[in-house]
Amino acid sequence: MPNVEKKPIDFMGIRKVAAAFSIALVLGSLIILAINGLNLGLDFTGGTSVELEYSEAPALDDIRNVLADSGYENFVVQNFGAETSVLVRLSDAFDDELAAQVTEDLRTTGQELELVRSSFVGSQVGDELKEDSGLGLLLALAVVLVYVAMRFQAKFGLASVVPLAHDVIIILGIFSLFQWTFDLSVLAALLAVIGYSLNDTIVVADRIRENFRKMRVGDSEHIINESIHQTISRTLNTSGTTLVVLIALYLFGGEAINNFAIALIFGVIVGTYSSIYVAASMLLALGVSRDDLVIPPKEGLVGQEGEDEEEQPPEWLNRM
């Protein structure tokens, strides 16, 4: 049987459907954020921190159950440093008796423990963290825009930043919808998502640039389709292996990093989608063409676009 050339998947054929889907997700996320807001953790709202030292490594779930039964709300329990060191963070205002009361309540588990120290983080610190985190995200997007514009072309810079903003807004909308706690670990996950999504986008953009210079036949949509087809296996393999690790981290990493893992899981899924559809669709919408990416011929050379003239032998060799 004759070999039949396999046609690449027509990714850009459904770009309008993908664009409508992305716009709906972003608008929905913004509406949910406006209505529900974010369930900010103690890192942003402030509260009391109580550091305890146990004689033996305790079960954190037992500590959480005791605190819940004792009437405490909006608390976080996690290890810090050694397994016998436990940090309890409460939304309650600080007073001299609170730390002592928490210690006494936890002694009902029968384990020996000592109060190491207690401190209070005011809401002013939380407000500064919110402002700094927002500025940090905006700065990251601005740096990406400048880098990609210098590395590729201005249209690629814009087509790289829009998917990153798309990913961040959708993740924030998911956290607002389910009212999962948004703390510094989730903020760190958002920054990691920006880096991960950017890496995927750069891989696709690099192949698009290469094919625009190499392929002499086909319009922009055909070349972008071919480029995505050539990189899709790498993208899916990377995303798949990353998700396996993140799911294991969510299942076995403990409650302290659950929200961190959830943010990254959704970030990898949304980032993979946006690097294929949002970024490529933006390039087509901006009218990217071969003229934007071709290397201008060097002055004095007669070769084709961006190609050096065939090297000529030195004149003394011709005289021989």
Backbone as CSV, one residue per row, in Angstrom:
resi,resn,N_x,N_y,N_z,CA_x,CA_y,CA_z,C_x,C_y,C_z
1,MET,0.841,-1.202,0.000,0.000,0.000,0.000,0.870,1.244,0.000
2,PRO,0.480,2.260,-0.760,1.295,3.474,-0.788,1.212,4.210,0.533
3,ASN,2.325,4.871,0.879,2.354,5.649,2.114,1.502,6.898,1.963
4,VAL,0.593,7.083,2.875,-0.268,8.254,2.858,0.237,9.238,3.901
5,GLU,0.556,10.433,3.478,1.078,11.441,4.393,-0.004,11.858,5.392
6,LYS,0.315,11.782,6.632,-0.640,12.127,7.687,-0.733,13.641,7.811
7,LYS,-1.950,14.156,7.682,-2.145,15.592,7.776,-2.130,16.041,9.229
8,PRO,-1.542,17.211,9.501,-1.536,17.706,10.877,-2.935,18.073,11.345
9,ILE,-3.153,17.982,12.640,-4.450,18.348,13.210,-4.700,19.831,12.966
10,ASP,-5.917,20.154,12.593,-6.258,21.544,12.302,-6.606,22.263,13.600
11,PHE,-5.569,22.591,14.388,-5.792,23.266,15.671,-6.451,24.631,15.475
12,MET,-5.982,25.352,14.475,-6.488,26.705,14.268,-7.876,26.725,13.629
13,GLY,-8.343,25.565,13.162,-9.669,25.509,12.569,-10.776,25.796,13.575
14,ILE,-10.513,25.516,14.849,-11.521,25.779,15.885,-11.082,26.915,16.807
15,ARG,-10.220,27.788,16.291,-9.701,28.852,17.152,-10.801,29.815,17.621
16,LYS,-11.837,30.003,16.789,-12.921,30.901,17.202,-13.726,30.299,18.345
17,VAL,-13.935,28.996,18.293,-14.619,28.312,19.400,-13.768,28.386,20.661
18,ALA,-12.451,28.140,20.519,-11.541,28.223,21.656,-11.489,29.636,22.223
19,ALA,-11.512,30.642,21.332,-11.495,32.032,21.798,-12.748,32.362,22.590
20,ALA,-13.906,31.904,22.110,-15.165,32.140,22.835,-15.138,31.440,24.192
21,PHE,-14.580,30.229,24.224,-14.476,29.481,25.476,-13.572,30.197,26.469
22,SER,-12.428,30.691,25.994,-11.490,31.395,26.862,-12.091,32.699,27.390
23,ILE,-12.754,33.453,26.513,-13.376,34.707,26.944,-14.442,34.434,28.003
24,ALA,-15.230,33.351,27.808,-16.262,33.003,28.789,-15.632,32.645,30.137
25,LEU,-14.528,31.892,30.101,-13.854,31.520,31.348,-13.302,32.740,32.074
26,VAL,-12.658,33.638,31.325,-12.069,34.820,31.941,-13.151,35.734,32.513
27,LEU,-14.203,35.995,31.732,-15.287,36.852,32.226,-15.989,36.217,33.420
28,GLY,-16.218,34.912,33.350,-16.830,34.219,34.481,-15.972,34.312,35.737
29,SER,-14.655,34.162,35.562,-13.743,34.252,36.713,-13.759,35.651,37.315
30,LEU,-13.773,36.677,36.456,-13.800,38.053,36.955,-15.107,38.339,37.703
31,ILE,-16.227,37.821,37.199,-17.514,38.023,37.875,-17.525,37.330,39.239
32,ILE,-17.016,36.104,39.273,-16.964,35.367,40.542,-16.056,36.079,41.543
33,LEU,-14.913,36.593,41.050,-14.014,37.339,41.935,-14.683,38.595,42.484
34,ALA,-15.462,39.272,41.628,-16.142,40.492,42.080,-17.218,40.174,43.117
35,ILE,-17.863,39.021,42.993,-18.950,38.665,43.919,-18.411,38.030,45.199
36,ASN,-17.573,37.016,45.052,-17.102,36.254,46.219,-15.813,36.795,46.824
37,GLY,-14.953,37.370,45.973,-13.630,37.736,46.455,-12.799,36.492,46.723
38,LEU,-11.624,36.692,47.290,-10.748,35.576,47.643,-10.825,35.297,49.132
39,ASN,-10.752,34.023,49.472,-10.701,33.624,50.879,-9.248,33.729,51.337
40,LEU,-8.856,34.932,51.744,-7.456,35.188,52.076,-7.058,34.463,53.349
41,GLY,-5.867,33.877,53.319,-5.344,33.185,54.486,-4.764,34.145,55.506
42,LEU,-4.260,33.572,56.577,-3.727,34.383,57.676,-2.495,35.176,57.260
43,ASP,-1.819,34.738,56.185,-0.665,35.499,55.702,-1.076,36.910,55.301
44,PHE,-2.320,37.048,54.828,-2.792,38.343,54.339,-3.705,39.059,55.337
45,THR,-4.431,38.305,56.138,-5.391,38.936,57.049,-4.814,39.204,58.435
46,GLY,-3.719,38.547,58.769,-3.145,38.712,60.104,-3.755,37.733,61.098
47,GLY,-3.157,37.620,62.267,-3.642,36.712,63.300,-2.538,36.371,64.274
48,THR,-2.786,35.336,65.065,-1.854,34.929,66.119,-1.126,33.653,65.726
49,SER,0.173,33.632,65.931,0.995,32.444,65.690,1.451,31.873,67.016
50,VAL,1.265,30.569,67.185,1.664,29.887,68.414,2.611,28.760,68.026
51,GLU,3.830,28.802,68.523,4.827,27.775,68.234,4.930,26.824,69.416
52,LEU,4.800,25.525,69.114,4.792,24.493,70.144,5.870,23.462,69.856
53,GLU,6.415,22.891,70.907,7.418,21.844,70.781,6.912,20.599,71.506
54,TYR,6.757,19.499,70.759,6.265,18.235,71.309,7.443,17.335,71.661
55,SER,7.221,16.447,72.601,8.256,15.472,72.952,8.385,14.399,71.876
56,GLU,7.262,14.079,71.203,7.255,13.134,70.091,6.469,13.750,68.935
57,ALA,6.774,13.298,67.744,6.101,13.861,66.565,4.596,13.607,66.649
58,PRO,3.775,14.657,66.657,2.318,14.485,66.778,1.661,14.269,65.412
59,ALA,0.438,13.795,65.440,-0.378,13.706,64.231,-1.101,15.043,64.061
60,LEU,-0.841,15.720,62.956,-1.410,17.054,62.759,-2.933,17.013,62.685
61,ASP,-3.479,15.927,62.155,-4.938,15.820,62.092,-5.551,15.781,63.488
62,ASP,-4.863,15.130,64.434,-5.372,15.100,65.813,-5.391,16.506,66.412
63,ILE,-4.347,17.285,66.118,-4.287,18.659,66.621,-5.430,19.483,66.024
64,ARG,-5.680,19.313,64.735,-6.764,20.061,64.092,-8.119,19.693,64.689
65,ASN,-8.314,18.410,64.963,-9.587,17.973,65.543,-9.798,18.563,66.933
66,VAL,-8.733,18.599,67.721,-8.843,19.162,69.077,-9.188,20.643,69.015
67,LEU,-8.515,21.376,68.134,-8.784,22.811,68.017,-10.207,23.061,67.526
68,ALA,-10.676,22.246,66.567,-12.040,22.413,66.066,-13.060,22.118,67.162
69,ASP,-12.814,21.051,67.954,-13.724,20.705,69.045,-13.718,21.759,70.147
70,SER,-12.601,22.491,70.275,-12.487,23.523,71.304,-13.108,24.850,70.876
71,GLY,-13.621,24.914,69.629,-14.317,26.114,69.181,-13.485,27.097,68.385
72,TYR,-12.252,26.744,68.060,-11.424,27.652,67.258,-11.837,27.559,65.791
73,GLU,-11.746,28.670,65.083,-12.085,28.727,63.670,-10.962,29.394,62.892
74,ASN,-10.905,29.081,61.592,-9.917,29.705,60.691,-8.496,29.579,61.236
75,PHE,-8.088,28.348,61.462,-6.737,28.101,61.962,-5.968,27.246,60.955
76,VAL,-4.647,27.318,61.065,-3.743,26.529,60.225,-2.765,25.813,61.137
77,VAL,-2.570,24.520,60.912,-1.634,23.721,61.704,-0.627,23.097,60.751
78,GLN,0.656,23.293,61.026,1.683,22.724,60.156,2.977,22.556,60.923
79,ASN,3.819,21.662,60.400,5.161,21.504,60.964,6.069,22.593,60.428
80,PHE,7.044,22.967,61.219,8.091,23.851,60.715,9.399,23.394,61.340
81,GLY,10.388,23.172,60.482,11.642,22.620,60.982,11.493,21.132,61.261
82,ALA,11.647,20.741,62.518,11.557,19.338,62.914,10.109,18.876,62.965
83,GLU,9.915,17.543,62.942,8.562,16.987,62.995,7.908,17.211,64.346
84,THR,8.698,17.465,65.362,8.138,17.716,66.685,7.768,19.182,66.897
85,SER,8.133,20.038,65.964,7.815,21.463,66.065,6.544,21.747,65.275
86,VAL,5.583,22.371,65.924,4.278,22.623,65.318,3.960,24.103,65.411
87,LEU,3.471,24.643,64.308,3.043,26.038,64.268,1.528,26.065,64.099
88,VAL,0.863,26.758,65.027,-0.587,26.946,64.961,-0.851,28.419,64.701
89,ARG,-1.565,28.701,63.617,-1.903,30.091,63.299,-3.410,30.267,63.399
90,LEU,-3.822,31.281,64.146,-5.227,31.530,64.414,-5.614,32.912,63.931
91,SER,-6.867,33.045,63.518,-7.351,34.367,63.097,-7.758,35.234,64.283
92,ASP,-7.780,34.640,65.476,-8.181,35.394,66.668,-7.167,36.479,66.992
93,ALA,-7.656,37.571,67.550,-6.763,38.650,67.988,-5.890,38.163,69.136
94,PHE,-4.703,38.722,69.222,-3.730,38.269,70.212,-4.057,38.830,71.600
95,ASP,-3.940,37.979,72.598,-3.945,38.434,73.986,-3.081,37.485,74.791
96,ASP,-2.801,37.840,76.042,-1.850,37.072,76.844,-2.343,35.666,77.142
97,GLU,-3.649,35.472,77.170,-4.188,34.179,77.579,-4.425,33.231,76.401
98,LEU,-4.451,33.756,75.179,-4.804,32.920,74.030,-3.795,31.802,73.817
99,ALA,-2.505,32.130,73.775,-1.485,31.114,73.546,-1.491,30.062,74.646
100,ALA,-1.661,30.513,75.903,-1.710,29.567,77.017,-2.937,28.667,76.922
101,GLN,-4.066,29.239,76.486,-5.287,28.456,76.357,-5.152,27.404,75.259
102,VAL,-4.535,27.774,74.130,-4.311,26.811,73.051,-3.431,25.668,73.529
103,THR,-2.391,26.012,74.280,-1.490,24.981,74.800,-2.218,24.017,75.723
104,GLU,-3.054,24.555,76.608,-3.800,23.699,77.539,-4.793,22.820,76.791
105,ASP,-5.446,23.364,75.795,-6.407,22.559,75.034,-5.718,21.402,74.325
106,LEU,-4.512,21.636,73.807,-3.808,20.586,73.081,-3.201,19.539,74.014
107,ARG,-3.030,19.875,75.264,-2.508,18.884,76.222,-3.529,17.783,76.499
108,THR,-4.793,18.006,76.109,-5.809,16.978,76.326,-5.560,15.745,75.464
109,THR,-4.674,15.859,74.438,-4.348,14.685,73.624,-3.460,13.699,74.374
110,GLY,-2.903,14.121,75.503,-2.061,13.236,76.293,-0.589,13.311,75.956
111,GLN,-0.227,14.105,74.975,1.182,14.251,74.607,1.802,15.427,75.355
112,GLU,3.092,15.283,75.647,3.810,16.366,76.316,4.227,17.419,75.288
113,LEU,3.979,18.678,75.627,4.348,19.767,74.733,4.645,21.005,75.541
114,GLU,5.405,21.903,74.938,5.751,23.173,75.580,5.467,24.318,74.625
115,LEU,5.057,25.423,75.203,4.864,26.638,74.422,6.217,27.311,74.219
116,VAL,6.644,27.423,72.987,7.932,28.045,72.690,7.790,29.554,72.654
117,ARG,6.868,30.055,71.863,6.607,31.490,71.803,5.310,31.739,71.057
118,SER,4.800,32.924,71.182,3.596,33.331,70.452,3.806,34.758,69.958
119,SER,3.174,35.079,68.838,3.324,36.413,68.265,2.058,36.759,67.498
120,PHE,1.940,38.030,67.151,0.762,38.515,66.454,1.185,39.238,65.183
121,VAL,0.530,38.897,64.070,0.770,39.580,62.802,-0.438,40.460,62.520
122,GLY,-0.228,41.764,62.463,-1.331,42.688,62.267,-1.823,42.724,60.838
123,SER,-3.005,43.304,60.643,-3.583,43.382,59.307,-2.784,44.297,58.389
124,GLN,-2.008,45.223,58.963,-1.216,46.132,58.135,-0.177,45.352,57.328
125,VAL,0.432,44.361,57.983,1.403,43.514,57.283,0.710,42.749,56.148
126,GLY,-0.507,42.251,56.431,-1.257,41.545,55.403,-1.588,42.430,54.219
127,ASP,-1.954,43.700,54.485,-2.243,44.631,53.391,-1.009,44.880,52.535
128,GLU,0.146,44.996,53.185,1.388,45.187,52.435,1.704,43.964,51.576
129,LEU,1.435,42.772,52.119,1.677,41.548,51.346,0.763,41.488,50.122
130,LYS,-0.506,41.901,50.286,-1.426,41.900,49.149,-0.949,42.853,48.060
131,GLU,-0.520,44.036,48.462,-0.035,45.000,47.473,1.229,44.503,46.794
132,ASP,2.159,43.968,47.597,3.420,43.486,47.026,3.199,42.291,46.102
133,SER,2.267,41.409,46.469,2.011,40.235,45.624,1.396,40.652,44.288
134,GLY,0.464,41.617,44.327,-0.117,42.110,43.080,0.920,42.769,42.194
135,LEU,1.782,43.579,42.795,2.850,44.222,42.024,3.822,43.188,41.474
136,GLY,4.074,42.134,42.251,4.979,41.084,41.793,4.447,40.376,40.560
137,LEU,3.143,40.078,40.544,2.550,39.434,39.377,2.599,40.348,38.153
138,LEU,2.277,41.622,38.350,2.323,42.567,37.232,3.746,42.737,36.704
139,LEU,4.718,42.782,37.623,6.112,42.904,37.206,6.557,41.684,36.412
140,ALA,6.130,40.504,36.853,6.495,39.280,36.129,5.949,39.317,34.703
141,LEU,4.701,39.767,34.539,4.112,39.848,33.201,4.839,40.882,32.338
142,ALA,5.215,42.008,32.953,5.925,43.046,32.202,7.293,42.557,31.739
143,VAL,8.002,41.848,32.613,9.318,41.318,32.244,9.190,40.308,31.110
144,VAL,8.155,39.461,31.186,7.921,38.487,30.113,7.668,39.191,28.788
145,LEU,6.846,40.253,28.817,6.541,40.998,27.596,7.805,41.556,26.966
146,VAL,8.668,42.165,27.774,9.894,42.766,27.253,10.835,41.678,26.729
147,TYR,10.990,40.608,27.482,11.924,39.539,27.085,11.506,38.909,25.763
148,VAL,10.228,38.519,25.658,9.780,37.837,24.443,9.824,38.787,23.246
149,ALA,9.479,40.057,23.459,9.541,41.029,22.360,10.968,41.185,21.851
150,MET,11.945,41.154,22.760,13.343,41.253,22.350,13.849,39.951,21.749
151,ARG,13.394,38.839,22.299,13.874,37.525,21.847,13.267,37.137,20.505
152,PHE,12.014,37.495,20.279,11.329,37.131,19.041,10.920,38.384,18.268
153,GLN,9.736,38.915,18.643,9.180,40.053,17.934,8.045,40.601,18.789
154,ALA,7.680,41.870,18.591,6.704,42.527,19.463,5.372,41.781,19.499
155,LYS,4.939,41.259,18.361,3.675,40.525,18.330,3.745,39.267,19.183
156,PHE,4.905,38.624,19.204,5.079,37.441,20.042,5.053,37.821,21.521
157,GLY,5.571,39.000,21.847,5.545,39.445,23.236,4.127,39.589,23.755
158,LEU,3.273,40.241,22.976,1.875,40.405,23.375,1.150,39.068,23.401
159,ALA,1.458,38.205,22.435,0.812,36.896,22.368,1.291,35.957,23.465
160,SER,2.360,36.303,24.167,2.841,35.508,25.303,2.266,35.996,26.620
161,VAL,2.071,37.306,26.756,1.573,37.875,28.016,0.078,37.614,28.191
162,VAL,-0.688,37.720,27.106,-2.141,37.510,27.207,-2.468,36.114,27.747
163,PRO,-1.837,35.020,27.261,-2.121,33.707,27.848,-1.747,33.617,29.328
164,LEU,-0.680,34.282,29.747,-0.288,34.239,31.154,-1.342,34.914,32.024
165,ALA,-1.811,36.090,31.594,-2.886,36.766,32.332,-4.152,35.914,32.324
166,HIS,-4.433,35.274,31.203,-5.571,34.358,31.063,-5.484,33.245,32.106
167,ASP,-4.307,32.635,32.261,-4.134,31.527,33.206,-4.312,31.989,34.650
168,VAL,-3.702,33.117,34.996,-3.765,33.610,36.375,-5.203,33.957,36.759
169,ILE,-5.930,34.636,35.881,-7.303,35.041,36.193,-8.193,33.816,36.395
170,ILE,-8.034,32.798,35.556,-8.867,31.598,35.691,-8.574,30.877,37.005
171,ILE,-7.306,30.775,37.392,-6.963,30.113,38.659,-7.539,30.894,39.840
172,LEU,-7.425,32.235,39.798,-8.016,33.050,40.858,-9.527,32.853,40.908
173,GLY,-10.176,32.742,39.743,-11.613,32.510,39.709,-11.990,31.171,40.327
174,ILE,-11.186,30.136,40.072,-11.459,28.817,40.658,-11.338,28.875,42.176
175,PHE,-10.307,29.550,42.680,-10.133,29.659,44.128,-11.266,30.483,44.749
176,SER,-11.740,31.490,44.022,-12.854,32.288,44.529,-14.147,31.482,44.522
177,LEU,-14.367,30.674,43.475,-15.585,29.886,43.364,-15.712,28.891,44.507
178,PHE,-14.634,28.167,44.792,-14.681,27.135,45.838,-14.249,27.661,47.209
179,GLN,-13.880,28.938,47.254,-13.467,29.572,48.511,-12.326,28.813,49.182
180,TRP,-11.400,28.307,48.358,-10.186,27.720,48.903,-9.295,28.837,49.430
181,THR,-8.547,28.528,50.456,-7.708,29.541,51.097,-6.601,29.999,50.160
182,PHE,-6.499,31.295,50.007,-5.450,31.891,49.179,-4.390,32.469,50.117
183,ASP,-3.223,31.835,50.151,-2.140,32.286,51.020,-0.866,32.436,50.196
184,LEU,0.251,32.597,50.900,1.513,32.823,50.192,1.941,31.622,49.360
185,SER,1.575,30.419,49.787,1.944,29.242,48.999,1.206,29.238,47.659
186,VAL,-0.041,29.693,47.640,-0.796,29.774,46.381,-0.210,30.874,45.498
187,LEU,0.206,31.979,46.123,0.861,33.041,45.351,2.132,32.514,44.690
188,ALA,2.897,31.728,45.435,4.100,31.119,44.854,3.737,30.184,43.698
189,ALA,2.615,29.470,43.836,2.166,28.589,42.761,1.791,29.389,41.506
190,LEU,1.169,30.558,41.687,0.818,31.397,40.541,2.067,31.847,39.784
191,LEU,3.096,32.226,40.518,4.343,32.623,39.865,4.973,31.433,39.137
192,ALA,4.856,30.243,39.737,5.372,29.046,39.072,4.573,28.737,37.806
193,VAL,3.261,28.969,37.854,2.415,28.754,36.676,2.831,29.690,35.549
194,ILE,3.146,30.942,35.883,3.598,31.891,34.864,4.854,31.364,34.176
195,GLY,5.800,30.865,34.968,7.021,30.317,34.390,6.762,29.082,33.554
196,TYR,5.888,28.197,34.042,5.599,26.959,33.312,4.891,27.260,31.988
197,SER,3.858,28.084,32.056,3.106,28.420,30.848,3.984,29.152,29.839
198,LEU,4.851,30.037,30.338,5.750,30.754,29.443,6.692,29.792,28.734
199,ASN,7.180,28.790,29.443,8.083,27.813,28.830,7.403,27.097,27.673
200,ASP,6.154,26.664,27.882,5.409,26.010,26.807,5.203,26.949,25.628
201,THR,4.855,28.197,25.926,4.603,29.169,24.861,5.869,29.457,24.068
202,ILE,7.008,29.550,24.749,8.275,29.828,24.072,8.644,28.688,23.127
203,VAL,8.394,27.448,23.536,8.699,26.300,22.681,7.896,26.380,21.386
204,VAL,6.591,26.661,21.516,5.746,26.769,20.328,6.166,27.969,19.476
205,ALA,6.443,29.107,20.124,6.829,30.317,19.383,8.139,30.103,18.634
206,ASP,9.078,29.413,19.233,10.352,29.167,18.572,10.169,28.307,17.321
207,ARG,9.293,27.304,17.414,9.043,26.469,16.242,8.284,27.249,15.166
208,ILE,7.366,28.122,15.568,6.649,28.951,14.596,7.630,29.853,13.843
209,ARG,8.529,30.480,14.580,9.529,31.337,13.930,10.407,30.541,12.974
210,GLU,10.824,29.372,13.400,11.675,28.529,12.555,10.950,28.135,11.270
211,ASN,9.668,27.769,11.388,8.926,27.328,10.208,8.586,28.482,9.274
212,PHE,8.369,29.664,9.815,8.134,30.820,8.954,9.351,31.082,8.068
213,ARG,10.536,30.835,8.599,11.752,31.072,7.828,12.089,29.914,6.897
214,LYS,11.619,28.706,7.255,12.016,27.521,6.498,10.991,27.134,5.434
215,MET,9.708,27.233,5.790,8.657,26.802,4.872,8.337,27.913,3.871
216,ARG,8.430,27.601,2.597,8.186,28.591,1.540,6.759,28.547,1.009
217,VAL,5.998,27.538,1.426,4.630,27.374,0.932,3.687,27.347,2.133
218,GLY,2.551,28.021,1.995,1.551,27.990,3.040,1.366,29.350,3.687
219,ASP,0.122,29.621,4.111,-0.160,30.887,4.782,0.156,30.763,6.266
220,SER,-0.100,31.834,7.000,0.249,31.871,8.429,-0.490,30.795,9.214
221,GLU,-1.760,30.592,8.916,-2.533,29.582,9.645,-1.963,28.188,9.430
222,HIS,-1.575,27.879,8.200,-0.994,26.567,7.902,0.332,26.370,8.637
223,ILE,1.170,27.393,8.639,2.484,27.277,9.287,2.331,27.133,10.802
224,ILE,1.416,27.882,11.398,1.200,27.772,12.849,0.637,26.401,13.192
225,ASN,-0.289,25.896,12.374,-0.820,24.546,12.587,0.294,23.508,12.555
226,GLU,1.156,23.613,11.562,2.267,22.675,11.431,3.207,22.765,12.625
227,SER,3.442,23.966,13.106,4.347,24.165,14.245,3.774,23.541,15.517
228,ILE,2.481,23.739,15.758,1.847,23.140,16.938,1.862,21.624,16.816
229,HIS,1.604,21.115,15.614,1.627,19.669,15.388,3.001,19.081,15.713
230,GLN,4.058,19.796,15.396,5.415,19.310,15.636,5.799,19.349,17.113
231,THR,5.170,20.201,17.901,5.536,20.342,19.320,4.506,19.745,20.272
232,ILE,3.369,19.275,19.762,2.288,18.859,20.649,2.671,17.657,21.502
233,SER,3.421,16.711,20.936,3.802,15.530,21.720,4.706,15.922,22.881
234,ARG,5.634,16.835,22.639,6.519,17.310,23.709,5.698,18.018,24.782
235,THR,4.750,18.849,24.365,3.922,19.600,25.314,3.092,18.667,26.183
236,LEU,2.441,17.680,25.564,1.579,16.772,26.320,2.397,15.856,27.229
237,ASN,3.557,15.408,26.780,4.409,14.568,27.625,4.883,15.331,28.854
238,THR,5.300,16.576,28.646,5.757,17.393,29.770,4.621,17.649,30.755
239,SER,3.452,18.018,30.233,2.309,18.293,31.100,1.862,17.040,31.840
240,GLY,1.857,15.911,31.143,1.415,14.667,31.772,2.307,14.250,32.929
241,THR,3.617,14.264,32.716,4.530,13.871,33.795,4.490,14.865,34.952
242,THR,4.315,16.149,34.637,4.209,17.147,35.702,2.947,16.932,36.526
243,LEU,1.845,16.607,35.867,0.590,16.371,36.584,0.675,15.155,37.491
244,VAL,1.373,14.122,37.058,1.532,12.938,37.904,2.205,13.313,39.220
245,VAL,3.258,14.116,39.129,3.971,14.547,40.331,3.081,15.421,41.206
246,LEU,2.349,16.338,40.600,1.513,17.261,41.370,0.348,16.544,42.046
247,ILE,-0.236,15.568,41.362,-1.327,14.800,41.978,-0.810,14.010,43.172
248,ALA,0.381,13.413,43.021,0.992,12.703,44.159,1.274,13.669,45.307
249,LEU,1.725,14.883,44.968,1.986,15.893,45.993,0.699,16.276,46.711
250,TYR,-0.395,16.373,45.968,-1.680,16.724,46.582,-2.189,15.604,47.489
251,LEU,-2.043,14.362,47.035,-2.584,13.232,47.791,-1.763,12.900,49.024
252,PHE,-0.452,13.048,48.948,0.409,12.584,50.026,1.231,13.691,50.680
253,GLY,1.108,14.920,50.194,1.940,15.994,50.718,1.434,16.627,52.003
254,GLY,0.191,16.347,52.379,-0.344,16.925,53.602,-1.145,18.191,53.335
255,GLU,-1.936,18.566,54.332,-2.844,19.696,54.179,-2.120,21.018,53.974
256,ALA,-0.904,21.128,54.514,-0.189,22.404,54.442,0.105,22.826,53.010
257,ILE,0.243,21.872,52.080,0.578,22.222,50.693,-0.517,21.816,49.717
258,ASN,-1.699,21.472,50.231,-2.791,21.068,49.342,-3.169,22.170,48.359
259,ASN,-3.348,23.384,48.871,-3.757,24.481,48.001,-2.665,24.834,46.993
260,PHE,-1.418,24.711,47.416,-0.292,24.920,46.509,-0.356,23.932,45.351
261,ALA,-0.592,22.657,45.673,-0.648,21.619,44.639,-1.862,21.817,43.737
262,ILE,-3.017,22.197,44.320,-4.218,22.414,43.515,-3.996,23.535,42.506
263,ALA,-3.394,24.632,42.970,-3.140,25.762,42.076,-2.235,25.349,40.919
264,LEU,-1.227,24.547,41.197,-0.321,24.106,40.136,-1.001,23.121,39.192
265,ILE,-1.857,22.250,39.715,-2.563,21.295,38.861,-3.425,22.034,37.841
266,PHE,-4.239,22.962,38.325,-5.062,23.745,37.404,-4.186,24.612,36.500
267,GLY,-3.072,25.100,37.027,-2.180,25.929,36.232,-1.575,25.175,35.069
268,VAL,-1.176,23.930,35.299,-0.595,23.118,34.215,-1.645,22.830,33.148
269,ILE,-2.862,22.497,33.576,-3.927,22.185,32.609,-4.273,23.417,31.772
270,VAL,-4.534,24.540,32.458,-4.910,25.757,31.747,-3.737,26.288,30.923
271,GLY,-2.513,26.184,31.472,-1.336,26.670,30.760,-1.065,25.891,29.490
272,THR,-1.280,24.576,29.520,-1.097,23.766,28.313,-2.110,24.166,27.239
273,TYR,-3.351,24.355,27.657,-4.388,24.785,26.714,-4.064,26.158,26.118
274,SER,-3.654,27.101,26.969,-3.430,28.468,26.493,-2.209,28.564,25.577
275,SER,-1.195,27.744,25.809,-0.014,27.787,24.947,-0.331,27.278,23.547
276,ILE,-1.348,26.418,23.427,-1.728,25.894,22.115,-2.711,26.819,21.420
277,TYR,-3.734,27.239,22.136,-4.817,27.979,21.495,-4.751,29.486,21.693
278,VAL,-4.558,29.942,22.936,-4.618,31.385,23.176,-3.447,32.090,22.502
279,ALA,-2.234,31.592,22.724,-1.051,32.249,22.157,-1.068,32.210,20.629
280,ALA,-1.337,31.034,20.058,-1.339,30.912,18.592,-2.466,31.730,17.972
281,SER,-3.630,31.726,18.616,-4.746,32.521,18.091,-4.439,34.007,18.138
282,MET,-3.727,34.430,19.183,-3.335,35.837,19.283,-2.400,36.217,18.150
283,LEU,-1.479,35.330,17.797,-0.563,35.618,16.694,-1.314,35.809,15.384
284,LEU,-2.306,34.947,15.134,-3.098,35.107,13.916,-3.915,36.394,13.953
285,ALA,-4.473,36.710,15.121,-5.272,37.930,15.247,-4.412,39.174,15.041
286,LEU,-3.147,39.108,15.453,-2.235,40.243,15.286,-1.637,40.305,13.886
287,GLY,-1.941,39.302,13.060,-1.487,39.319,11.673,-0.024,39.002,11.485
288,VAL,0.513,38.067,12.277,1.914,37.705,12.108,2.117,37.086,10.721
289,SER,3.232,37.401,10.109,3.512,36.906,8.761,4.996,36.617,8.618
290,ARG,5.362,36.085,7.457,6.770,35.770,7.199,7.629,37.027,7.212
291,ASP,7.060,38.143,6.786,7.821,39.399,6.766,8.234,39.843,8.163
292,ASP,7.475,39.446,9.187,7.811,39.837,10.553,9.024,39.091,11.087
293,LEU,9.305,37.926,10.534,10.314,37.045,11.123,11.501,36.755,10.227
294,VAL,11.423,37.131,8.955,12.529,36.825,8.077,13.757,37.637,8.468
295,ILE,14.913,37.039,8.343,16.160,37.729,8.646,16.542,38.600,7.464
296,PRO,16.710,39.894,7.639,17.065,40.756,6.502,18.432,40.375,5.955
297,PRO,18.588,40.422,4.622,19.889,40.058,4.035,20.966,41.043,4.450
298,LYS,22.165,40.516,4.646,23.279,41.370,5.031,23.716,42.222,3.850
299,GLU,24.096,43.422,4.160,24.487,44.364,3.119,25.717,43.844,2.367
300,GLY,25.630,43.850,1.029,26.766,43.431,0.210,26.749,41.972,-0.155
301,LEU,25.740,41.198,0.352,25.671,39.782,0.030,24.541,39.540,-0.959
302,VAL,24.718,38.549,-1.805,23.763,38.310,-2.864,22.867,37.127,-2.554
303,GLY,22.918,36.503,-1.421,22.138,35.299,-1.128,20.666,35.591,-0.996
304,GLN,19.903,34.558,-0.701,18.478,34.720,-0.478,18.257,35.348,0.876
305,GLU,16.977,35.469,1.281,16.620,36.142,2.528,17.377,35.505,3.687
306,GLY,18.236,36.304,4.305,18.902,35.853,5.514,19.963,34.816,5.275
307,GLU,20.241,34.406,4.010,21.224,33.371,3.762,22.520,33.988,3.256
308,ASP,23.601,33.492,3.753,24.904,34.020,3.352,25.242,33.536,1.953
309,GLU,25.910,34.379,1.217,26.415,34.007,-0.112,27.419,32.883,0.030
310,GLU,27.460,31.994,-0.979,28.417,30.888,-0.923,29.828,31.441,-0.837
311,GLU,30.578,30.913,0.077,31.923,31.425,0.322,32.808,31.211,-0.908
312,GLN,33.497,32.252,-1.360,34.369,32.196,-2.535,35.811,31.939,-2.095
313,PRO,36.586,31.189,-2.911,37.985,30.954,-2.573,38.789,32.250,-2.680
314,PRO,39.861,32.347,-1.939,40.678,33.563,-1.987,41.257,33.774,-3.382
315,GLU,41.540,35.054,-3.712,41.985,35.415,-5.059,43.307,34.756,-5.430
316,TRP,44.238,34.609,-4.440,45.549,34.022,-4.762,45.416,32.578,-5.183
317,LEU,44.311,31.900,-4.682,44.138,30.493,-5.053,43.668,30.357,-6.506
318,ASN,42.887,31.374,-6.982,42.423,31.347,-8.360,43.556,31.518,-9.365
319,ARG,44.645,32.159,-8.949,45.758,32.396,-9.846,46.623,31.153,-10.054
320,MET,46.426,30.162,-9.200,47.286,28.971,-9.275,46.876,28.066,-10.453
